[in-house]
C-alpha cells in the first residue's frame, strides 16, 4: 500500500513552488507529483517520503490536505505493462478514479491507481502477477 498526499492549493503564480519548498525544507523527497487545476484552485497529488511529516508540515503552513491510500504496482517500462494492469482491473469491474506513473531508472515504473477499494485492487493486480509497491521501499 502507498499513501498519497493530496493538498489543495490556490491557483496563483508561485503557489506550487511554495508548497514544494515547504516539503523540501524538511528533507521530504517528492517521488511523484500530479497537479489538477480548476479556475481558482488546484489539487496536488504526490507520493512523498515521510507522508505523515509532509502532511503535518503543509498543514502547519496553512494548506488543507489529507493522506489517501492508493494502489501502486511495479510494471515494465513499456506500454503493454500498463495495458495489462488496466485490463486486469477492468475484468473485475474496478473503476479507476485517476492514474499516474512514477518512472524508474531500472526499466521498471510504478503505476499509481486511485480506486475506491484499494485492498481488492491490490489483490487483483497481485493475482495478475504485479509486484505491489510499498511505501517503505520508495526511498
Residue pairs with C-beta under 8 A, 6 or more apart in sequence:
1 69
1 70
1 71
1 72
1 118
1 122
1 132
1 134
1 135
2 47
2 69
2 70
2 71
2 72
2 112
2 133
2 134
2 135
2 138
3 51
3 67
3 68
3 69
3 70
3 135
4 45
4 46
4 47
4 51
4 67
4 68
4 69
4 70
4 112
4 114
5 44
5 45
5 46
5 47
5 48
5 51
5 54
5 55
5 58
5 65
5 67
6 43
6 44
6 45
6 46
6 65
6 66
6 67
6 68
7 19
7 43
7 44
7 46
7 58
7 63
7 64
7 65
8 41
8 42
8 43
8 44
8 63
8 64
8 65
9 15
9 16
9 19
9 41
9 42
9 43
9 44
9 63
10 40
10 41
10 42
11 37
11 38
11 39
11 40
11 41
11 42
15 42
16 35
16 42
16 44
19 44
19 58
19 63
20 30
20 33
22 57
22 58
22 61
22 63
23 30
23 48
23 54
23 57
23 58
24 30
25 57
26 50
26 53
26 54
26 57
27 50
28 48
28 49
28 50
28 53
28 54
28 57
29 48
29 49
29 139
30 46
30 47
30 48
31 46
31 47
31 48
31 49
31 102
31 138
32 46
32 47
32 100
32 101
32 102
32 110
32 112
33 44
33 45
33 46
34 44
34 45
34 46
34 98
34 100
35 42
35 43
35 44
35 45
36 42
36 43
36 45
37 43
44 65
45 98
45 100
45 114
46 54
47 70
47 72
47 102
47 112
47 138
48 54
49 138
49 139
51 67
51 135
52 67
55 65
55 66
55 67
58 65
59 65
68 114
69 118
70 112
70 113
70 114
70 115
70 118
71 112
71 113
71 115
71 118
71 121
71 122
71 125
71 132
72 102
72 110
72 111
72 112
72 113
72 132
72 133
73 85
73 110
73 111
73 113
73 125
73 130
73 131
73 132
73 133
74 108
74 109
74 110
74 130
74 131
74 132
74 133
75 81
75 82
75 84
75 85
75 108
75 109
75 110
75 111
75 130
76 107
76 108
76 109
77 103
77 104
77 107
77 108
77 109
81 109
81 111
82 101
82 111
84 128
85 111
85 113
85 125
85 128
85 130
86 96
88 124
88 125
88 127
88 128
88 130
89 96
89 113
89 115
89 121
89 124
89 125
92 120
92 124
94 115
94 117
94 120
94 121
94 124
95 115
95 116
96 113
96 114
96 115
97 114
97 115
97 116
98 113
98 114
99 111
99 112
99 113
99 114
100 112
101 109
101 110
101 111
101 112
102 109
102 110
102 112
103 109
104 110
110 133
112 133
113 121
115 121
122 132
125 132
126 132
